[in-house]
């Protein structure tokens, strides 16, 4: 994990959700954004709460494990 942007910078990030997220309950998913070569991850239920800040290589290694059967 690497350090994340300041709280001031965080308001300018463009967060997105997976197209696989349940649209009937939009508060139950993870949101992701990429800024300055960092992948930020947060809980959509708590957008001002803690976030993970990952190097792009760490994120790329993680995604196949949560992407369903395609990554196995």
FENZI-V924620 format. One record per pair of residues at least 24 apart in sequence whose C-alpha atoms are under 8 Angstrom apart, sorted by the first residue. I is the first residue (numbers start at 1). GAP is how many residues later the second one is. If there is no record, write none. Layout:
i/gap
I/GAP
I/GAP
//
This chain:
i/gap
1/51
1/52
1/53
1/54
2/36
2/51
2/52
2/53
3/50
4/34
4/36
4/48
4/49
//
